[in-house]
Amino acid sequence: MFLEQDESLLTKLDQHDALYDQEQWCFTLPQLHNFMQSTQNPLFLIPYQEFRKSLFNSDINKQLRINKAEIAIFDNRQNVDTSTYVLQRL
C-alpha cells in the first residue's frame, strides 16, 4: 500500500507522525509495531518480541523486490530496537 501511495495508509502514517515521502518510509521497529497494531489486523496484535522475531524470520525483502523495493538499515545504532530502517524503492 505504501508503494502505491494509498491515501488511507498515508493518512494513518500522518496520524502516527511517520517520516516518509514518495520514495521511502523510515521507522524503528517499535514504531512499526505500534503502527501495525493500530491497524487492528489480527496478524499484528502480538507482543513486540514476537512481532520482531516473525519479521526477521520472514522473506519480506524477497517479496518487496518483486515490487522494486526493499527494507534496509537507514541509521545503524548497533541495536535492532533503536536503529532506523527504511522501506525504499530500488
N, C-alpha and C positions, 0 to 999 in steps of 0.2 A: 504494500500500500504506500509506503514511503517513496519507493522508486517511481511510482505512478503519480506522486504528489497528490494523493487523495485528500480532498478538502476536510473531510471529517477527521481524519487522522491528524492533519496539520493543526486543526483547531484543538484537538486533545493535547498535542505536543505543546502548543502555546499555553494551555492551562497548566502544564507542568513545568513551565519555564525551560523547556528543552532548547538546546543550542543546535540549530540546523539552518541549512539553506537548501537550494535546489539540488545541490550535488552531494551533500553529506549531512549526517546527524551524529553529533558527539554525545557520549554518555559514559557514566561509570556503571558498573554492574548493579550496584544498589539502586541507582536512578532508573535503570532499565527495568529492574524487578518491580520497583514501585509503580512505574508507568504500566507495565504489563498487568499487574494486579488490578489497576484501576479500570481495565477493560472488562473485568468480571468474567473473563473467559475461564472456565474451569481448569483448563490446561495450565494456567498461570497462578492459580490460587494455591500455591505451595510455598513452604518456607524458603527463605532466601538460599540457604545452603543447598537445598535440593534443586532449586532453580539453577544455581551456578553450576552444580555438578552436571545436570542434564544439558546445559548449554555447552559446556566444554566437551561433553561426550557426543555431541550432535555433529552432523555433517552440514551445518548451516552454510559454511563458505562454499562448499561444493554446490549446494542449491543456489546460492546467490550468484555464483559465477555464470550460471545459465542465463541470468538476467544482467550480466556485465556489472556485477557489484561484488563487494567483499566487506567483511568486518576486519579491521586492522587495529593495532595499537596506535593511538594518537599521541598520548603522553604517558610514557612508562615510568611509574612511580615505584617499581620493584615490588608491587603488591597488587594482586588482581582486584582487590576491593577499592583501591584508591586510584589505580591507573584509569586513564580515559581512553575509550575505544571510539571508533568511528565506523559508521556504515557509510560507505562511499561508492560512487560509480567508478568503474575501471576505465 
